[in-house]
Amino acid sequence: MTGKHRNWHKAWRRDGALLVHDSGLAVEYDDDLGWSATDDTAEAWAAFERARGVPLHDLAARMQRLCREAAEWNERNPI
């Protein structure tokens, strides 16, 4: 049996130094912070998720999951 995120890796692509998710969220690597979302795309992503009906209290967990996915995708797809 597979979960609802079974094809998560297909939603990511590289755009220069950024990793971009199909949802529009772009993340970048920082030596101090690790993987984190860019400010401009985080706001647009949050508005998109809220418009889809995602409760405000779920946004942080979704953002953390996407950052973990970005880190794993980057390990699987090195430059």
C-alpha positions as CSV (number, residue, x, y, z in Angstrom):
1,M,0.0,0.0,0.0
2,T,1.2,3.5,-0.8
3,G,0.5,6.8,0.9
4,K,-0.9,10.0,-0.6
5,H,2.7,11.4,-1.0
6,R,4.1,8.4,-3.0
7,N,5.1,10.5,-6.0
8,W,6.4,13.5,-4.0
9,H,9.7,13.5,-5.8
10,K,8.1,14.3,-9.2
11,A,6.9,17.7,-7.8
12,W,10.4,19.1,-7.4
13,R,12.8,20.7,-9.9
14,R,16.0,22.7,-9.7
15,D,16.1,26.4,-10.7
16,G,19.7,27.6,-10.2
17,A,20.4,27.5,-6.5
18,L,16.7,27.1,-5.6
19,L,14.6,24.0,-5.5
20,V,11.1,24.7,-6.6
21,H,8.0,22.7,-5.8
22,D,5.0,22.5,-8.1
23,S,3.0,24.5,-5.5
24,G,5.2,27.4,-6.2
25,L,7.3,27.2,-3.0
26,A,11.0,27.8,-3.6
27,V,13.6,26.7,-1.0
28,E,17.2,27.5,-0.7
29,Y,20.1,26.1,1.4
30,D,21.7,28.2,4.1
31,D,24.7,26.9,6.1
32,D,23.1,28.1,9.4
33,L,19.4,27.4,8.8
34,G,19.5,24.4,6.4
35,W,16.7,24.3,3.9
36,S,14.3,27.2,4.2
37,A,11.7,28.8,2.0
38,T,12.3,32.1,0.3
39,D,10.2,35.0,1.7
40,D,8.4,35.9,-1.5
41,T,7.4,32.4,-2.4
42,A,6.5,31.5,1.2
43,E,3.8,34.2,1.3
44,A,2.4,33.2,-2.1
45,W,2.4,29.5,-1.1
46,A,0.6,30.3,2.1
47,A,-2.1,32.3,0.3
48,F,-2.5,29.4,-2.2
49,E,-2.8,26.8,0.5
50,R,-5.3,29.0,2.5
51,A,-7.4,29.4,-0.7
52,R,-7.5,25.6,-1.0
53,G,-9.0,25.5,2.5
54,V,-6.0,24.5,4.5
55,P,-6.3,25.7,8.1
56,L,-3.8,28.2,9.3
57,H,-2.6,25.9,12.0
58,D,-1.6,23.2,9.4
59,L,0.7,25.5,7.3
60,A,3.8,25.2,9.5
61,A,3.7,21.4,9.4
62,R,3.2,21.4,5.6
63,M,6.1,23.8,5.2
64,Q,8.3,21.6,7.3
65,R,7.4,18.5,5.3
66,L,8.2,20.4,2.0
67,C,11.6,21.4,3.4
68,R,12.3,17.8,4.4
69,E,11.3,16.7,0.9
70,A,13.6,19.3,-0.6
71,A,16.5,18.1,1.4
72,E,15.8,14.4,0.4
73,W,15.3,15.4,-3.3
74,N,18.6,17.3,-3.3
75,E,20.4,14.2,-1.9
76,R,18.9,12.0,-4.6
77,N,19.5,14.5,-7.4
78,P,22.9,16.1,-6.9
79,I,24.1,18.9,-9.2
